[in-house]
């Protein structure tokens, strides 16, 4: 995956990415979702999926 640009906003992120293979984008989004769920649950004493 090639990253051409990113912007960190106060409440979200913009990414300009070019995938090298078709499956890369879905794996990236899955990984980000899992990371965020873990972060959110640890921060707000939650459990499970969001």
PDB file with SEQRES, HELIX, SHEET and CRYST1 records, atoms N, CA, C and O in Angstrom:
SEQRES   1 A   50  UNK UNK UNK UNK UNK UNK UNK UNK UNK UNK UNK UNK UNK          
SEQRES   2 A   50  UNK UNK UNK UNK UNK UNK UNK UNK UNK UNK UNK UNK UNK          
SEQRES   3 A   50  UNK UNK UNK UNK UNK UNK UNK UNK UNK UNK UNK UNK UNK          
SEQRES   4 A   50  UNK UNK UNK UNK UNK UNK UNK UNK UNK UNK UNK                  
HELIX    1 AA1 UNK A   22  UNK A   43  1                                  22    
SHEET    1 AA1 2 UNK A   2  UNK A   8  0                                        
SHEET    2 AA1 2 UNK A  13  UNK A  18 -1                                        
CRYST1    1.000    1.000    1.000  90.00  90.00  90.00 P 1           1          
ATOM      1  N   UNK A   1       0.844  -1.161   0.000  1.00  0.00           N  
ATOM      2  CA  UNK A   1       0.000   0.000   0.000  1.00  0.00           C  
ATOM      3  C   UNK A   1       0.893   1.228   0.000  1.00  0.00           C  
ATOM      4  O   UNK A   1       1.823   1.330   0.800  1.00  0.00           O  
ATOM      5  N   UNK A   2       0.612   2.144  -0.884  1.00  0.00           N  
ATOM      6  CA  UNK A   2       1.358   3.393  -0.948  1.00  0.00           C  
ATOM      7  C   UNK A   2       0.510   4.497  -0.329  1.00  0.00           C  
ATOM      8  O   UNK A   2      -0.654   4.678  -0.688  1.00  0.00           O  
ATOM      9  N   UNK A   3       1.102   5.227   0.596  1.00  0.00           N  
ATOM     10  CA  UNK A   3       0.432   6.351   1.229  1.00  0.00           C  
ATOM     11  C   UNK A   3       0.890   7.625   0.542  1.00  0.00           C  
ATOM     12  O   UNK A   3       2.073   7.965   0.568  1.00  0.00           O  
ATOM     13  N   UNK A   4      -0.050   8.325  -0.070  1.00  0.00           N  
ATOM     14  CA  UNK A   4       0.285   9.564  -0.766  1.00  0.00           C  
ATOM     15  C   UNK A   4       0.073  10.787   0.122  1.00  0.00           C  
ATOM     16  O   UNK A   4       0.789  11.781   0.004  1.00  0.00           O  
ATOM     17  N   UNK A   5      -0.922  10.704   1.016  1.00  0.00           N  
ATOM     18  CA  UNK A   5      -1.182  11.829   1.911  1.00  0.00           C  
ATOM     19  C   UNK A   5      -2.046  11.371   3.067  1.00  0.00           C  
ATOM     20  O   UNK A   5      -2.795  10.400   2.950  1.00  0.00           O  
ATOM     21  N   UNK A   6      -1.941  12.068   4.176  1.00  0.00           N  
ATOM     22  CA  UNK A   6      -2.841  11.853   5.305  1.00  0.00           C  
ATOM     23  C   UNK A   6      -3.025  13.174   6.038  1.00  0.00           C  
ATOM     24  O   UNK A   6      -2.138  14.028   6.043  1.00  0.00           O  
ATOM     25  N   UNK A   7      -4.196  13.327   6.658  1.00  0.00           N  
ATOM     26  CA  UNK A   7      -4.500  14.522   7.429  1.00  0.00           C  
ATOM     27  C   UNK A   7      -5.133  14.061   8.742  1.00  0.00           C  
ATOM     28  O   UNK A   7      -6.122  13.329   8.736  1.00  0.00           O  
ATOM     29  N   UNK A   8      -4.568  14.487   9.852  1.00  0.00           N  
ATOM     30  CA  UNK A   8      -5.122  14.171  11.164  1.00  0.00           C  
ATOM     31  C   UNK A   8      -6.008  15.330  11.603  1.00  0.00           C  
ATOM     32  O   UNK A   8      -5.520  16.405  11.953  1.00  0.00           O  
ATOM     33  N   UNK A   9      -7.312  15.095  11.579  1.00  0.00           N  
ATOM     34  CA  UNK A   9      -8.265  16.110  12.004  1.00  0.00           C  
ATOM     35  C   UNK A   9      -8.546  15.916  13.496  1.00  0.00           C  
ATOM     36  O   UNK A   9      -8.023  14.982  14.105  1.00  0.00           O  
ATOM     37  N   UNK A  10      -9.354  16.775  14.082  1.00  0.00           N  
ATOM     38  CA  UNK A  10      -9.639  16.659  15.512  1.00  0.00           C  
ATOM     39  C   UNK A  10     -10.473  15.429  15.842  1.00  0.00           C  
ATOM     40  O   UNK A  10     -10.349  14.877  16.935  1.00  0.00           O  
ATOM     41  N   UNK A  11     -11.325  14.988  14.911  1.00  0.00           N  
ATOM     42  CA  UNK A  11     -12.192  13.846  15.219  1.00  0.00           C  
ATOM     43  C   UNK A  11     -12.179  12.754  14.154  1.00  0.00           C  
ATOM     44  O   UNK A  11     -12.974  11.817  14.232  1.00  0.00           O  
ATOM     45  N   UNK A  12     -11.305  12.852  13.172  1.00  0.00           N  
ATOM     46  CA  UNK A  12     -11.201  11.821  12.140  1.00  0.00           C  
ATOM     47  C   UNK A  12      -9.901  11.978  11.358  1.00  0.00           C  
ATOM     48  O   UNK A  12      -9.128  12.908  11.584  1.00  0.00           O  
ATOM     49  N   UNK A  13      -9.683  11.056  10.442  1.00  0.00           N  
ATOM     50  CA  UNK A  13      -8.458  11.045   9.645  1.00  0.00           C  
ATOM     51  C   UNK A  13      -8.823  10.931   8.169  1.00  0.00           C  
ATOM     52  O   UNK A  13      -9.759  10.213   7.816  1.00  0.00           O  
ATOM     53  N   UNK A  14      -8.100  11.626   7.316  1.00  0.00           N  
ATOM     54  CA  UNK A  14      -8.231  11.465   5.867  1.00  0.00           C  
ATOM     55  C   UNK A  14      -6.984  10.740   5.370  1.00  0.00           C  
ATOM     56  O   UNK A  14      -5.864  11.111   5.722  1.00  0.00           O  
ATOM     57  N   UNK A  15      -7.180   9.704   4.549  1.00  0.00           N  
ATOM     58  CA  UNK A  15      -6.071   8.957   3.986  1.00  0.00           C  
ATOM     59  C   UNK A  15      -6.195   8.921   2.469  1.00  0.00           C  
ATOM     60  O   UNK A  15      -7.284   8.704   1.938  1.00  0.00           O  
ATOM     61  N   UNK A  16      -5.097   9.131   1.780  1.00  0.00           N  
ATOM     62  CA  UNK A  16      -5.051   8.956   0.335  1.00  0.00           C  
ATOM     63  C   UNK A  16      -4.082   7.811   0.089  1.00  0.00           C  
ATOM     64  O   UNK A  16      -2.865   7.989   0.143  1.00  0.00           O  
ATOM     65  N   UNK A  17      -4.638   6.628  -0.184  1.00  0.00           N  
ATOM     66  CA  UNK A  17      -3.856   5.409  -0.304  1.00  0.00           C  
ATOM     67  C   UNK A  17      -4.051   4.780  -1.675  1.00  0.00           C  
ATOM     68  O   UNK A  17      -5.125   4.883  -2.268  1.00  0.00           O  
ATOM     69  N   UNK A  18      -3.018   4.136  -2.169  1.00  0.00           N  
ATOM     70  CA  UNK A  18      -3.088   3.366  -3.399  1.00  0.00           C  
ATOM     71  C   UNK A  18      -2.737   1.922  -3.032  1.00  0.00           C  
ATOM     72  O   UNK A  18      -1.600   1.646  -2.650  1.00  0.00           O  
ATOM     73  N   UNK A  19      -3.699   0.992  -3.141  1.00  0.00           N  
ATOM     74  CA  UNK A  19      -3.413  -0.404  -2.785  1.00  0.00           C  
ATOM     75  C   UNK A  19      -2.527  -1.077  -3.834  1.00  0.00           C  
ATOM     76  O   UNK A  19      -2.622  -0.796  -5.028  1.00  0.00           O  
ATOM     77  N   UNK A  20      -1.669  -1.969  -3.353  1.00  0.00           N  
ATOM     78  CA  UNK A  20      -0.804  -2.717  -4.266  1.00  0.00           C  
ATOM     79  C   UNK A  20      -1.481  -4.007  -4.733  1.00  0.00           C  
ATOM     80  O   UNK A  20      -1.153  -4.532  -5.797  1.00  0.00           O  
ATOM     81  N   UNK A  21      -2.418  -4.515  -3.942  1.00  0.00           N  
ATOM     82  CA  UNK A  21      -3.222  -5.680  -4.315  1.00  0.00           C  
ATOM     83  C   UNK A  21      -4.649  -5.424  -3.859  1.00  0.00           C  
ATOM     84  O   UNK A  21      -4.860  -4.600  -2.969  1.00  0.00           O  
ATOM     85  N   UNK A  22      -5.640  -6.102  -4.439  1.00  0.00           N  
ATOM     86  CA  UNK A  22      -7.040  -5.836  -4.093  1.00  0.00           C  
ATOM     87  C   UNK A  22      -7.382  -6.085  -2.617  1.00  0.00           C  
ATOM     88  O   UNK A  22      -8.228  -5.381  -2.067  1.00  0.00           O  
ATOM     89  N   UNK A  23      -6.761  -7.046  -1.977  1.00  0.00           N  
ATOM     90  CA  UNK A  23      -7.125  -7.415  -0.604  1.00  0.00           C  
ATOM     91  C   UNK A  23      -6.530  -6.464   0.441  1.00  0.00           C  
ATOM     92  O   UNK A  23      -6.985  -6.449   1.585  1.00  0.00           O  
ATOM     93  N   UNK A  24      -5.537  -5.684   0.070  1.00  0.00           N  
ATOM     94  CA  UNK A  24      -4.825  -4.830   1.023  1.00  0.00           C  
ATOM     95  C   UNK A  24      -5.760  -3.822   1.696  1.00  0.00           C  
ATOM     96  O   UNK A  24      -5.668  -3.622   2.907  1.00  0.00           O  
ATOM     97  N   UNK A  25      -6.640  -3.195   0.951  1.00  0.00           N  
ATOM     98  CA  UNK A  25      -7.520  -2.169   1.508  1.00  0.00           C  
ATOM     99  C   UNK A  25      -8.448  -2.749   2.560  1.00  0.00           C  
ATOM    100  O   UNK A  25      -8.620  -2.149   3.621  1.00  0.00           O  
ATOM    101  N   UNK A  26      -9.047  -3.894   2.294  1.00  0.00           N  
ATOM    102  CA  UNK A  26      -9.967  -4.492   3.265  1.00  0.00           C  
ATOM    103  C   UNK A  26      -9.226  -4.935   4.524  1.00  0.00           C  
ATOM    104  O   UNK A  26      -9.754  -4.802   5.628  1.00  0.00           O  
ATOM    105  N   UNK A  27      -8.020  -5.456   4.374  1.00  0.00           N  
ATOM    106  CA  UNK A  27      -7.229  -5.868   5.541  1.00  0.00           C  
ATOM    107  C   UNK A  27      -6.833  -4.655   6.382  1.00  0.00           C  
ATOM    108  O   UNK A  27      -6.830  -4.728   7.611  1.00  0.00           O  
ATOM    109  N   UNK A  28      -6.499  -3.543   5.731  1.00  0.00           N  
ATOM    110  CA  UNK A  28      -6.156  -2.322   6.458  1.00  0.00           C  
ATOM    111  C   UNK A  28      -7.347  -1.833   7.269  1.00  0.00           C  
ATOM    112  O   UNK A  28      -7.206  -1.521   8.452  1.00  0.00           O  
ATOM    113  N   UNK A  29      -8.522  -1.763   6.642  1.00  0.00           N  
ATOM    114  CA  UNK A  29      -9.712  -1.273   7.335  1.00  0.00           C  
ATOM    115  C   UNK A  29     -10.094  -2.199   8.487  1.00  0.00           C  
ATOM    116  O   UNK A  29     -10.514  -1.728   9.543  1.00  0.00           O  
ATOM    117  N   UNK A  30      -9.954  -3.504   8.295  1.00  0.00           N  
ATOM    118  CA  UNK A  30     -10.236  -4.468   9.362  1.00  0.00           C  
ATOM    119  C   UNK A  30      -9.282  -4.252  10.537  1.00  0.00           C  
ATOM    120  O   UNK A  30      -9.706  -4.261  11.692  1.00  0.00           O  
ATOM    121  N   UNK A  31      -8.017  -4.061  10.249  1.00  0.00           N  
ATOM    122  CA  UNK A  31      -7.023  -3.842  11.292  1.00  0.00           C  
ATOM    123  C   UNK A  31      -7.283  -2.540  12.054  1.00  0.00           C  
ATOM    124  O   UNK A  31      -7.189  -2.512  13.281  1.00  0.00           O  
ATOM    125  N   UNK A  32      -7.606  -1.477  11.341  1.00  0.00           N  
ATOM    126  CA  UNK A  32      -7.919  -0.201  11.996  1.00  0.00           C  
ATOM    127  C   UNK A  32      -9.142  -0.318  12.888  1.00  0.00           C  
ATOM    128  O   UNK A  32      -9.159   0.226  13.992  1.00  0.00           O  
ATOM    129  N   UNK A  33     -10.167  -1.023  12.421  1.00  0.00           N  
ATOM    130  CA  UNK A  33     -11.375  -1.216  13.218  1.00  0.00           C  
ATOM    131  C   UNK A  33     -11.105  -1.983  14.497  1.00  0.00           C  
ATOM    132  O   UNK A  33     -11.624  -1.632  15.557  1.00  0.00           O  
ATOM    133  N   UNK A  34     -10.305  -3.016  14.404  1.00  0.00           N  
ATOM    134  CA  UNK A  34      -9.961  -3.808  15.598  1.00  0.00           C  
ATOM    135  C   UNK A  34      -9.146  -2.978  16.588  1.00  0.00           C  
ATOM    136  O   UNK A  34      -9.386  -3.021  17.795  1.00  0.00           O  
ATOM    137  N   UNK A  35      -8.189  -2.231  16.070  1.00  0.00           N  
ATOM    138  CA  UNK A  35      -7.370  -1.383  16.932  1.00  0.00           C  
ATOM    139  C   UNK A  35      -8.239  -0.353  17.658  1.00  0.00           C  
ATOM    140  O   UNK A  35      -8.089  -0.142  18.862  1.00  0.00           O  
ATOM    141  N   UNK A  36      -9.147   0.283  16.916  1.00  0.00           N  
ATOM    142  CA  UNK A  36      -9.986   1.312  17.518  1.00  0.00           C  
ATOM    143  C   UNK A  36     -10.931   0.710  18.560  1.00  0.00           C  
ATOM    144  O   UNK A  36     -11.138   1.308  19.616  1.00  0.00           O  
ATOM    145  N   UNK A  37     -11.502  -0.455  18.284  1.00  0.00           N  
ATOM    146  CA  UNK A  37     -12.385  -1.109  19.259  1.00  0.00           C  
ATOM    147  C   UNK A  37     -11.623  -1.417  20.545  1.00  0.00           C  
ATOM    148  O   UNK A  37     -12.146  -1.221  21.642  1.00  0.00           O  
ATOM    149  N   UNK A  38     -10.392  -1.899  20.412  1.00  0.00           N  
ATOM    150  CA  UNK A  38      -9.563  -2.187  21.592  1.00  0.00           C  
ATOM    151  C   UNK A  38      -9.276  -0.905  22.367  1.00  0.00           C  
ATOM    152  O   UNK A  38      -9.404  -0.877  23.591  1.00  0.00           O  
ATOM    153  N   UNK A  39      -8.888   0.155  21.662  1.00  0.00           N  
ATOM    154  CA  UNK A  39      -8.618   1.444  22.297  1.00  0.00           C  
ATOM    155  C   UNK A  39      -9.858   1.978  23.013  1.00  0.00           C  
ATOM    156  O   UNK A  39      -9.781   2.395  24.168  1.00  0.00           O  
ATOM    157  N   UNK A  40     -11.003   1.965  22.322  1.00  0.00           N  
ATOM    158  CA  UNK A  40     -12.244   2.496  22.879  1.00  0.00           C  
ATOM    159  C   UNK A  40     -12.650   1.715  24.128  1.00  0.00           C  
ATOM    160  O   UNK A  40     -13.007   2.307  25.147  1.00  0.00           O  
ATOM    161  N   UNK A  41     -12.594   0.386  24.045  1.00  0.00           N  
ATOM    162  CA  UNK A  41     -12.978  -0.446  25.183  1.00  0.00           C  
ATOM    163  C   UNK A  41     -12.055  -0.230  26.378  1.00  0.00           C  
ATOM    164  O   UNK A  41     -12.519  -0.203  27.518  1.00  0.00           O  
ATOM    165  N   UNK A  42     -10.774  -0.080  26.136  1.00  0.00           N  
ATOM    166  CA  UNK A  42      -9.849   0.187  27.240  1.00  0.00           C  
ATOM    167  C   UNK A  42     -10.079   1.565  27.847  1.00  0.00           C  
ATOM    168  O   UNK A  42      -9.988   1.732  29.063  1.00  0.00           O  
ATOM    169  N   UNK A  43     -10.374   2.541  27.016  1.00  0.00           N  
ATOM    170  CA  UNK A  43     -10.569   3.905  27.491  1.00  0.00           C  
ATOM    171  C   UNK A  43     -11.862   4.055  28.280  1.00  0.00           C  
ATOM    172  O   UNK A  43     -11.886   4.742  29.301  1.00  0.00           O  
ATOM    173  N   UNK A  44     -12.944   3.419  27.818  1.00  0.00           N  
ATOM    174  CA  UNK A  44     -14.267   3.607  28.419  1.00  0.00           C  
ATOM    175  C   UNK A  44     -14.793   2.357  29.113  1.00  0.00           C  
ATOM    176  O   UNK A  44     -16.002   2.206  29.290  1.00  0.00           O  
ATOM    177  N   UNK A  45     -13.888   1.459  29.505  1.00  0.00           N  
ATOM    178  CA  UNK A  45     -14.231   0.238  30.224  1.00  0.00           C  
ATOM    179  C   UNK A  45     -15.351  -0.546  29.538  1.00  0.00           C  
ATOM    180  O   UNK A  45     -16.258  -1.050  30.201  1.00  0.00           O  
ATOM    181  N   UNK A  46     -15.284  -0.643  28.236  1.00  0.00           N  
ATOM    182  CA  UNK A  46     -16.274  -1.397  27.464  1.00  0.00           C  
ATOM    183  C   UNK A  46     -15.778  -2.793  27.181  1.00  0.00           C  
ATOM    184  O   UNK A  46     -14.694  -3.186  27.612  1.00  0.00           O  
ATOM    185  N   UNK A  47     -16.593  -3.546  26.442  1.00  0.00           N  
ATOM    186  CA  UNK A  47     -16.209  -4.897  26.045  1.00  0.00           C  
ATOM    187  C   UNK A  47     -16.908  -5.224  24.728  1.00  0.00           C  
ATOM    188  O   UNK A  47     -18.017  -4.759  24.466  1.00  0.00           O  
ATOM    189  N   UNK A  48     -16.246  -6.027  23.911  1.00  0.00           N  
ATOM    190  CA  UNK A  48     -16.861  -6.491  22.669  1.00  0.00           C  
ATOM    191  C   UNK A  48     -16.668  -5.550  21.504  1.00  0.00           C  
ATOM    192  O   UNK A  48     -15.809  -4.668  21.525  1.00  0.00           O  
ATOM    193  N   UNK A  49     -17.491  -5.758  20.478  1.00  0.00           N  
ATOM    194  CA  UNK A  49     -17.386  -4.962  19.262  1.00  0.00           C  
ATOM    195  C   UNK A  49     -18.107  -3.645  19.412  1.00  0.00           C  
ATOM    196  O   UNK A  49     -18.921  -3.480  20.321  1.00  0.00           O  
ATOM    197  N   UNK A  50     -17.821  -2.712  18.537  1.00  0.00           N  
ATOM    198  CA  UNK A  50     -18.474  -1.407  18.578  1.00  0.00           C  
ATOM    199  C   UNK A  50     -19.581  -1.324  17.561  1.00  0.00           C  
ATOM    200  O   UNK A  50     -20.244  -0.293  17.453  1.00  0.00           O  
TER     201      UNK A  50                                                      
END                                                                             
